[in-house]
Amino acid sequence: MATGEKTRIEFSEMLGRRVRIGDWQDQTIGTYVKIAEAIREGDWDHAADLADYFVDEANVCFTLYRQWVNDLRGFLADAGMDAEELAAVDADVQSKLTTPEGNPWNAHRHWDSFRTHQRNLLKHISRAETDEALATLDVMKDVGRQTHDRDVDHTYGLMSAIQDNHGAQGIADMYERVLLPLFSWRYQKFDIDSHPWDEALETLLTVSCEAMRGHLVGPERTGDMELIEEEDRWVIRFDPCGSGQRIIRGDWEEDTPARIEPPYNWAVSEEPASWNHYTKGICLYCAHCIVLNEEMPMDRFGYPTRVIDPPVYPDTDRDPAVRQKCQWTMYKDPTTVPEEAYERVGRKKPRVFGSSHFDAGELPDAGALGLPGIG
């Protein structure tokens, strides 16, 4: 994307849906921040476009977590947990997800509240009411964050139960079930046998920034991140990523501890395995990035879509000079990814690349996810 390109919402043919367009540094700025800027500048039409699109970003996470929660419960049941025990495990997890007001967690009720605040925001924007619009935007963003974060906690508590009952292999088996639909929806298009890499890389960068804005990355949870272009790669850093890294840091917005600590007492990786880079202390949720971006595309295309450097627990020191950042690296030529990236997941770099050289089996129909477009 050209430097200085104005932020706009536009349909993407490769993704089959609308996306936020702008130069790459603009892509690293949270949509919440861009809405607030437009409101303060009195650019009401632009503010309305962005406020409408803000829900698109959040909806990908909300819809995806509905699938994950159901698949995680299903995995525990299929692995032998009876209905009564599963209900007790799930109830225990959800008992730790109360709202800041102390109310029981209800994902759909909170999502409805988020959408209600969005409609109120659009009303204030249509009336050019600056102060009311900014105040409503702040509430909307915070309700969206609460919804997202408790969904992540819900998935994590169930993942922890899977490791407690089935060890490291259970996590590997679980991700094979949970992630294949997501890989089918978003990642199969990054096969060099299907699309030229220069086109695929631009789309990969676009969805990378979009996804992490949806997770409300950044220390103030506004969706801001770092993006660095080097000669042979692009690097994105999150502080924190808003999902897995919040698990091992704790929720600094609500002042609750890392989910590895009381009252949660959920697990991190203990046994060395490819999905955790053979490292103890990797967040079980963070491991999905390793499986989805490294293992699955390596096995299907011969290269990773992103090389993942996740944080390691503990990461609870708030000092910016001490705390860790999660990092994603995307290579401008995927065939030049270093051998070390393959070794970390127990694989060897191949001599040929593209899906035509690998027999990885068919992918499921991504349409069942209910996610927009084709990635």
Residue, then its C-alpha position, 0 to 999 in steps of 0.5 A: m500500500a502506498t505511503g500516505e494512502k488515506t484510510r478508507i473501507e473497501f471491498s477485497e476480491m481476495l478476501g470476499r469482504r470489505v477491509r480497511i485500506g491505508d498505508w502500512q503504518d496507518q494499518t497499525i493504528g487501531t480503528y478505535v483511534k481512527i474513529a476518535e480522530a475523525i470525530r474530533e476533526g468533524d469528519w462525520d461521514h468518515a467517522a460513521d464508516l469507521a464506526d460501522y467497520f469497527v464491528d466487522e473487526a470485532n465480529v471475526c473474533f466473536t464468531l470464531y470464539r463461538q466455534w472454539v468454545n463448542d469445539l473445545r467442549g466437544f473435544l473433552a466429551d469425545a476424549g472421554m469426559d462425561a456430560e456431568e464432569l464437562a458441565a462442572v469443568d465449564a461452570d468452574v471456568q465461567s464462574k471466573l469470568t464475571t463482569p467488572e460489576g460482578n455479574p455472571w458472564n453471558a457472551h451474547r448479552h455482552w455482544d448485544s450491549f456492544r452493538t447497542h453502544q455502536r448504534n448509539l455512537l452512529k446516532h451521535i455521529s449523525r447529529a455531529e455531537t462530538d462529546e457524546a460521540l467520544a464518550t459513547l465510543d469509549v464505552m463501546k470499545d470497553v464493552g467490546r474489550q470485556t466481551h473479547d477478553r472473557d471469550v479468550d478466558h473461556t477458551y483458555g480455561l477449557m484448554s487448560a482442562i484438556q492439558d490437565n487431562h490429556g497432556a501435551q498430545g491432547i493440545a496437539d490433537m485439540y488444535e487439529r480439530v479446532l484450527l482446520p476450519l480457520f486454516s481453510w477459511r483464511y490461510q489456504k489462499f497463501d499457497i504459492d501454487s494458488h496466488p503469486w506471493d507478492e499478492a498473497l503477502e499484501t493480503l497476509l499483511t492486511v489481515s494480520c493488522e486487521a486481526m490484531r486490531g480486532h483483538l485490541v492489541g497494545p498497552e492501552r488496548t486501543g488496537d495499536m501495534e508496531l510494523i517494521e519493514e526490513e530488506d527481506r521481511w516484515v515484522i509486527r510486534f504486539d505489547p500485548c497481543g490482547s489475547g494470549q499475552r494478556i493470559i500470561r500478563g494478567d488484565w492490566e485494564e481490570d487489574t486481575p492477575a495472570r491466568i496462571e495464578p490464583p484464582y484461575n490456576w490455569a496451565v501453560s506448556e509443561e512438556p516439550a512439544s512442537w506446538n510450543h517450540y519445545t519450550k516450557g511456559i508457552c501460553l496454550y492459547c499462544a500455541h495456536c499461532i505456532v500451529l496455524n502459522e508454522e506447522m500447518p502451512m509447512d506441512r501443506f505448502g512447505y513454508p510458514t505463513r508467519v514465523i512466531d516468537p511468542p512470549v514466555y510465562p512469566d511476563t507480569d513486569r509492567d516495566p516497558a524495558v522488561r516486559q516481552k513483546c509477541q512478534w510475527t515475521m513474514y518473509k518477502d520470499p517464503t522460500t527463504v525462511p531460515e532452517e531454524a524456523y523449521e527445527r523449532v517445530g520438529r520439521k526440516k526445510p524442504r527443497v520444493f514449495g507449494s501445495s502440489h508437492f505435499d499430500a496433506g489431506e482435504l480441508p473442511d468447508a469453511g462456510a460452516l464457520g459463519l465468518p464473512g467472505i473467504g478470509 
